[in-house]
Amino acid sequence: MATNTGLEEIIKNYGELTQFIFHKNDVLFKENDQPAGLYCIESGSVKIFKEEPVEQERILHLATAGEILGLHSIVNNHPYTNSATAISETRASFISAGDFMKLINSNNTYKLLVMKSLCSRIDSMEDHIVRISEKMSDERFADTLLVLVEKYGISKSKEINIHLSIDELASYTCTSKSYMKKIITEFTHRGLITFSSGNIKILNLPLLRNTAMMNAKTTIN
């Protein structure tokens, strides 16, 4: 879940906002573009990623309701350092860069909230980096699934409330597509999950948690 710093509510109470509805694969902004403003996500999911050679991407973060996108570039007055694309129907409020700077300069408390929001994003990305660097591929995938369950929840049919392709799962866990297919097959045979057309059903949550912690338990022993 997004950390609530209070900044989103202050922006949403500002009068000059534009409402957007983005459909799957719609682009919010692209890396190296000049920032026109920032987006407050009200519902849906957005992937934040870096472009890589051979038309590949490295997913850095999955944003959901309550998160603010584009803040770093607006505050530092430089081009976007990554790209943002909707991975499901997403509703967002947009405030222009000029209006946002005018808003935060009107109150020192707002400036503190900006700092808290930036620190929260850094903490989230650092946590993701630590998780993927200290675990084996199968453990990273199990851990990623647990993060998705916590962030998006699961339906009554035990499906995680977000659809991700094999390419996206591989990118987010820093694993090759071919190896991700192998891990998904292994998890399916072990009765942990089923995967079909981006739908991930969790069959055994306790065993999934044990798989995510396997390396830590080995280290302790």
N, C-alpha and C positions, 0 to 999 in steps of 0.2 A: 504494500500500500504506500501511497505517496505521503511524505511527511508534511503535516499541515503547519506552515510557518505563519499563516495569516495574510500573506501577500496576495494570494489569489482572491480572497474575499475583498480586499481593498481595490484590486483592479476591477473585479466584477461590479463593484458599486460605482465605478467611474462611469460617467454618462456616455462618453464617445467611444463605444465599442461596436465592432462589426461581428456578426454571428456567421460562422461557416459550418457547413456540413461536408466532410470529406468522405469519399467512398474508398473502398479497398484499393490500394496502390496509388491513390492521389498523393501528390507531392505537396507538403507544407512549405518546405524550403530546401535548397540545395547547397552543398558545400561550396564555398568561395563566393556565393552570392552576397551582395550587400544587404544587411538586415533592414527590412521595412518596419518591423515591429515584433511583438511576441504574442504567443498563443497560450491561452489558458484552456487546458483540456477539460471538458465537462463530462464527456462519456466517450467510450471507445478505446482504441489502442493505437499507439504510434511507435514505430521502430526508429531509433536514432543510430546512424551508422556512418562509417567512413568508406569512401570509395577506394577500391583496390584494383590493381592491374587485372587485365583480362575480364573486365566487366563483373568483377566480384565485389562483395561488400563484407565488412566486418561490423556486426551489430554490437554496439556499445551499451545500449540501454533500451528497455521496453517501457514506454511511458503510458500512463493511464490517467483516469479522472483525478483531478486535483493537482496535476503537475503543470509547470510553466515551461514552455519551450522557447529558446532563443534569447534567454536572459543574459547569458555570458557575453554574447556578441553585441547586444545593445549597450550593456554597461561599459564594455571595453572599446566600443566603437570600431569594430573590425568585422570583416566578412565572417559568415557562418563557417565554423570549423568542422561541421559534419552536416549530414543530410537527414531529413525527417520525412517519412512516408507512412500513411495510414495503413494499418494491417486489418482493420475492420471499420465499419461505418463509425465515424468520429465527429462529435460536435465540439466546437471550440470557439471561444471568444477571442477576438483580435484587438490589440491596442497598438496604435502607431508608436514608433520610436520616440517621436517628439512629444506626444501626449504622455507617454510613460515617464520620460525624464522630467517633464514638468510636474507630474504627479509626485514622484519620489523626492524631488527637490523642494516640495512644499512642506515636508515634515521629516525631521530627523529620524523619527521612529520608523518611517517607511524605509529609510536607507538601511537601518539595522535589519529589517525583514528581508531586504534584498541580499544582504550578507549571509543571513541564515539560510536562505533558499539556495544560494550558490554553494555553501558548505554542505548542505544536505545532498545536493547532486554529486559533489565530489566524493562524499562518504559512500554513496550508493555505488558509484563506479569503481572506487577503490575496493569495496567489498566484493564486487563481481570479479575484479582482476585477481584478488587473493584466492577466491574460490577456484577459478579455472587454472591458476598456476600451481596449486598445491595438491591437486587431485588427478587421478588417472581418468581417462576418457569416460569410462562407464560411471565412475563416481561423479564426474562433472555433470553428466547427463541426468543422473538421479537427483543431484543437488539442484540442477536447473528446474527439473519438474516440480520439486518441492517449493522452490521460489515462485513458480507460476501458480501453483495451487494457493499459496499464501496471498499472492498479489491479486489474482483474478477469481479465485474461488472455483468450486466444482458444482456441476448441476446435479439434479436428482439421479441422473443416469450415470453419474461419476465422471463425466467429461469435464476437462478444464475449460473454463469460459474464455478461451482464446484459441484461434486456429493458426497454426504455424506450419509452414512447409518443411520438408526435410532440409532444404537449403538453408532456411532461416534457423532451424534448430542447430544445424552444423556450425553456422556462422556464430551464433550466440554462445556456443560451448567451445569454440575454437577447435573444431574437429572437421576432418574432411567429410564430404558428402558420402563417399563410399563407406567410410568407417561408421558414420552415423547410421546408415542403413543396417550395418552389421549389428550395432548396439541395439537398435530398435527390434531387430529380429531376435536377439538374445533376450531382451527384456520381455518380449512377447512369449517366448518359449518358457521363461521362468514364471510366467503368470503375474508379472508386475503391471503391464499395461497392454492396451491394444492401440494401434495407430491406423487411421484410415482417412485419407484426403485432408490431412491437417487436423483431424479430430483426435485428441489424446484422452483415452479413458484410463483412469487409475483403478487397477484391480486389487492391489495389495499395498496400501499406504505404509503400514509398519515395516514391511520388507524393503520398500523403497527407501525409507529412512535409514535402515541398516546398511543398505548398499551405498548410500551417500556418505556414511560415516566409516566405511570399511577401512580406508587408509589411516584414519585417525586412530581406530582401535588397534590396528597393527602396530602403529608407532608407539602407542602407550604400552603395549605388551612387550 
